[in-house]
Amino acid sequence: MSELSDRIKDVIDNEPVALFMKGTPQFVMCGNSGRALEALRQAGAPVTAVDILPDPSIRQELSALSGWPTIPQVFVNGELIGGADITQELAESGELERVLAEKLGDGYRDAAEERVVDVLSGTRA
């Protein structure tokens, strides 16, 4: 695997909730990314976001790892949940909160913060 692929896999495997999106939580660049982020926010999820726009190879490596072709992609404890439609549907039905509590523990909201990881440089903010 490439260094970029390793960094993407590290985020997926080690962050409670990883959102690969177009833009950042502070500057969303896509309606679908915004919908997924809002669903996670409403569920009280701690979100670690990765902007896939700086380099096309991020999206290529991510899709190769996940087997999912579209952006955004939401992972909870290393498991792909889906994209914007699935995440929003889960939130609307209340299922997203149940999944988060099941995978992260009932106190997951206590750690609800938003961070951004740059997988090109490996920096976290």
Residue pairs with C-beta under 8 A, 6 or more apart in sequence:
1 9
2 61
4 57
4 58
4 61
4 119
4 120
5 61
5 64
5 65
7 119
7 120
7 122
8 20
8 50
8 58
8 61
8 62
8 65
8 119
9 65
11 18
11 48
11 50
11 117
11 119
12 18
12 65
12 66
12 75
12 78
13 78
15 48
15 75
15 117
16 45
16 46
16 48
16 76
16 77
16 103
16 104
16 108
16 111
17 40
17 45
17 46
17 47
17 48
17 74
17 75
17 76
17 100
17 104
18 48
18 49
18 50
18 74
18 75
19 33
19 36
19 37
19 40
19 47
19 48
19 49
19 50
19 72
19 73
19 74
19 75
20 49
20 50
20 52
20 58
20 62
20 71
20 72
20 73
20 74
20 75
21 28
21 30
21 33
21 36
21 37
21 49
21 50
21 51
21 52
21 71
21 72
22 28
22 29
22 30
22 32
22 33
22 51
22 52
22 53
22 71
22 72
23 29
23 30
23 33
23 51
23 53
24 49
24 51
24 116
25 37
25 47
25 49
25 114
25 116
26 116
28 34
28 37
29 51
29 53
30 71
30 72
32 70
32 71
32 72
32 83
32 84
32 85
33 71
33 72
33 84
35 84
35 87
35 88
36 72
36 74
36 83
36 84
36 87
36 88
37 47
37 49
37 72
38 88
39 84
39 87
39 88
39 90
39 91
39 92
39 96
40 47
40 74
40 87
40 91
40 96
41 47
42 91
43 91
43 96
43 97
43 100
44 97
44 100
44 108
44 109
44 112
45 76
45 96
45 100
45 108
45 112
46 104
46 108
46 111
46 112
46 113
46 114
47 112
47 113
47 114
47 115
48 114
48 115
48 116
48 117
48 124
49 114
49 115
49 116
49 117
50 58
50 116
50 117
50 118
50 119
51 116
51 118
52 58
52 59
52 62
52 71
54 118
54 120
55 120
58 119
58 120
59 71
62 71
62 73
63 69
66 73
66 75
66 80
67 80
68 80
68 82
68 83
70 83
71 83
72 83
72 84
72 87
73 80
73 82
73 83
74 80
74 81
74 82
74 83
74 86
74 87
75 81
76 99
76 100
76 103
76 104
77 103
77 104
79 103
81 87
81 90
81 99
82 90
87 96
89 95
90 96
90 99
91 97
100 108
101 108
115 124
115 125
116 124
116 125
117 123
117 124
117 125
118 124
118 125
